[in-house]
Amino acid sequence: MSNSEKILQLLHSNDEKNIALAITLAESAAKNGLDTDFVVHALFRRHLSLCFQNGWMLQYITEFYADEYDLRFSYIIKSQRFEYALELTDDAIDVCETMDEGMAQMHNLEKLKYVTLYPKHRMEFDFDFSHLQALKVIHLECLDIDHIPADVVQLNKLEELNIINCRLSRIPPELGKLNCLKKMNLLGNGRWEFQENPQLHEIYSPLEALPDALGDLKNLEELILDNNGLTELPNTLRNLESLKVLSLKSNRIKILPESIKALVNLDKLELSGNPLPKSMQAVVKQWLPNCKITF
């Protein structure tokens, strides 16, 4: 049996000791000139969670997918403790299959704290976050998501939620349960519907009205809702006592609720691209005299 065959046999085992032995043999073989890309690929497909837990060949995995697939897989070390991060992006349609494999492996990454999923070619999204209770940051971009997955609102350690250009149609009121959330970016959502009649353009359905429960996010410091077709804001926005940045660019807002003046810690308010009349702009300036406002 060749060295490569022995390594593969060990990698196909579910025994952690066998996998560790396979990696030791692979690293030794690599020093002698053996191409070990097959080891990295097997680890990514079958044993990603063990790689995170033991720090196995993470640098090789990063380099392999960056070079071969333009797919980035990264991990972060802070204060000599692993901060687990997984970033999957692609520049080619044929790599989506590899992304699916990586997403399937994520179910086992219970210590994962940061996750980015950003395919350059839009793909459908269906993923179970329920096992990833350590997550601090979720970044989803250019996916096809009608609604925020129900298990996301159960992630009580989540500090940052970015769902960008994902065709999101509504924000569930349960989102107000994310007590640790500090930043939320929902830029560029709403849905474009194709028409059967080729003479017609796509029809845009804006993001539904924001739920009152948004005001329950007491620790939220930054809220970005640009380009969502919004026409109004809930009065409960006044309860966001920690809010420092509020961006509402390129919506359809003509009037702001007076309750917004309760945002005493607001440093920056972005309102450009909205049909706000001059009279409303003047009133907003009076309500928030210490805030930098862009119309």
ChimeraX attribute file (.defattr): number of C-alpha atoms within 10 A of each C-alpha:
attribute: neighborCount
match mode: 1-to-1
recipient: residues
	/A:1	6
	/A:2	7
	/A:3	13
	/A:4	18
	/A:5	10
	/A:6	13
	/A:7	23
	/A:8	17
	/A:9	13
	/A:10	19
	/A:11	22
	/A:12	15
	/A:13	13
	/A:14	11
	/A:15	10
	/A:16	13
	/A:17	11
	/A:18	16
	/A:19	23
	/A:20	17
	/A:21	14
	/A:22	23
	/A:23	21
	/A:24	14
	/A:25	15
	/A:26	24
	/A:27	15
	/A:28	12
	/A:29	16
	/A:30	13
	/A:31	9
	/A:32	9
	/A:33	8
	/A:34	13
	/A:35	12
	/A:36	16
	/A:37	15
	/A:38	13
	/A:39	21
	/A:40	23
	/A:41	16
	/A:42	14
	/A:43	22
	/A:44	21
	/A:45	15
	/A:46	18
	/A:47	20
	/A:48	21
	/A:49	20
	/A:50	17
	/A:51	18
	/A:52	21
	/A:53	14
	/A:54	11
	/A:55	13
	/A:56	20
	/A:57	15
	/A:58	19
	/A:59	13
	/A:60	16
	/A:61	22
	/A:62	17
	/A:63	17
	/A:64	18
	/A:65	19
	/A:66	16
	/A:67	11
	/A:68	9
	/A:69	16
	/A:70	16
	/A:71	24
	/A:72	18
	/A:73	23
	/A:74	19
	/A:75	18
	/A:76	13
	/A:77	10
	/A:78	8
	/A:79	6
	/A:80	7
	/A:81	8
	/A:82	17
	/A:83	15
	/A:84	22
	/A:85	21
	/A:86	21
	/A:87	18
	/A:88	22
	/A:89	22
	/A:90	21
	/A:91	14
	/A:92	13
	/A:93	12
	/A:94	11
	/A:95	16
	/A:96	20
	/A:97	10
	/A:98	18
	/A:99	19
	/A:100	16
	/A:101	13
	/A:102	19
	/A:103	18
	/A:104	15
	/A:105	16
	/A:106	20
	/A:107	16
	/A:108	15
	/A:109	22
	/A:110	18
	/A:111	18
	/A:112	25
	/A:113	22
	/A:114	22
	/A:115	20
	/A:116	19
	/A:117	20
	/A:118	21
	/A:119	21
	/A:120	15
	/A:121	15
	/A:122	15
	/A:123	16
	/A:124	11
	/A:125	16
	/A:126	12
	/A:127	13
	/A:128	14
	/A:129	18
	/A:130	15
	/A:131	16
	/A:132	21
	/A:133	19
	/A:134	17
	/A:135	24
	/A:136	20
	/A:137	20
	/A:138	19
	/A:139	17
	/A:140	22
	/A:141	24
	/A:142	21
	/A:143	22
	/A:144	17
	/A:145	22
	/A:146	17
	/A:147	13
	/A:148	17
	/A:149	16
	/A:150	14
	/A:151	14
	/A:152	20
	/A:153	19
	/A:154	17
	/A:155	22
	/A:156	16
	/A:157	16
	/A:158	23
	/A:159	19
	/A:160	20
	/A:161	20
	/A:162	17
	/A:163	22
	/A:164	20
	/A:165	21
	/A:166	25
	/A:167	25
	/A:168	25
	/A:169	20
	/A:170	18
	/A:171	19
	/A:172	18
	/A:173	15
	/A:174	16
	/A:175	19
	/A:176	18
	/A:177	17
	/A:178	24
	/A:179	18
	/A:180	17
	/A:181	24
	/A:182	19
	/A:183	20
	/A:184	19
	/A:185	17
	/A:186	24
	/A:187	23
	/A:188	24
	/A:189	27
	/A:190	24
	/A:191	22
	/A:192	14
	/A:193	11
	/A:194	12
	/A:195	11
	/A:196	9
	/A:197	8
	/A:198	8
	/A:199	7
	/A:200	9
	/A:201	12
	/A:202	14
	/A:203	11
	/A:204	14
	/A:205	16
	/A:206	22
	/A:207	22
	/A:208	17
	/A:209	15
	/A:210	18
	/A:211	19
	/A:212	15
	/A:213	18
	/A:214	23
	/A:215	19
	/A:216	21
	/A:217	23
	/A:218	19
	/A:219	17
	/A:220	24
	/A:221	19
	/A:222	20
	/A:223	21
	/A:224	18
	/A:225	22
	/A:226	23
	/A:227	22
	/A:228	26
	/A:229	23
	/A:230	22
	/A:231	18
	/A:232	15
	/A:233	18
	/A:234	17
	/A:235	16
	/A:236	16
	/A:237	23
	/A:238	18
	/A:239	18
	/A:240	24
	/A:241	19
	/A:242	17
	/A:243	24
	/A:244	18
	/A:245	19
	/A:246	19
	/A:247	20
	/A:248	23
	/A:249	23
	/A:250	19
	/A:251	21
	/A:252	18
	/A:253	19
	/A:254	14
	/A:255	17
	/A:256	18
	/A:257	14
	/A:258	12
	/A:259	15
	/A:260	20
	/A:261	18
	/A:262	15
	/A:263	19
	/A:264	18
	/A:265	17
	/A:266	23
	/A:267	15
	/A:268	18
	/A:269	20
	/A:270	19
	/A:271	20
	/A:272	16
	/A:273	16
	/A:274	20
	/A:275	16
	/A:276	16
	/A:277	11
	/A:278	10
	/A:279	9
	/A:280	14
	/A:281	18
	/A:282	10
	/A:283	13
	/A:284	20
	/A:285	14
	/A:286	12
	/A:287	17
	/A:288	20
	/A:289	12
	/A:290	13
	/A:291	19
	/A:292	13
	/A:293	19
	/A:294	13
	/A:295	13
